[in-house]
Amino acid sequence: IRIWDSSSWMQVGEPWRGHGDCVYMIALNSTGTLLASASGDLQVRVWRVSDQRTIAIFKHTDAAAFVTFSKDGKHILSGGIDKMISNMMEAEQTPIRITTATRTFQGHGGSVFAAAVFPDGRRMVTASYDKTLRLWDLEDSVVLKIMKGHRFGVRRLALSRNGEFIASGDGGGELIAWNRDGESLTQPIKVHSKDIWSLDFSPDSRFLA
């Protein structure tokens, strides 16, 4: 993992080392004090930004493809090839510890590539290569809705800041927009020639990139 100064685009310090395979995704918590990384070495590492130290390692049974923090900082969600979503409470800033998820969510039939927690902290949405998205109750681990419509495996999703809209992109370059209850607002829209690997809403939720 490398840190860059956006004013000069020069690397800051030495690379952060620890993973034994490709790093597929990184995420910062809302306060910028913790960074989480997901890797093909079956690990999600949590780093303390102030001194670049690993303070926690969460284990998967297969490659970890994504990691994200909830907006309130109470949850770290990760998933990947093992088809499960793991929910870890935010790591305390203590010396390194190796641990497992506090809860797992199972049901997808393919690798899980993305997840997002709604602003109220009560629900989350996940995206999988099984061509579906799922809405979950975070407290009860219950699937509220299976969202179908994609013709290809779903690579990424984005949740608007106000929690009203979901966008998902798949391996065929198609995009679908959904409302907060998982009902589709559009048919699949061909927007790229190949996989969509990243999506994000503008802060006012009016635009999607």
Disulfide bonds with the S-S distance in Angstrom:
none
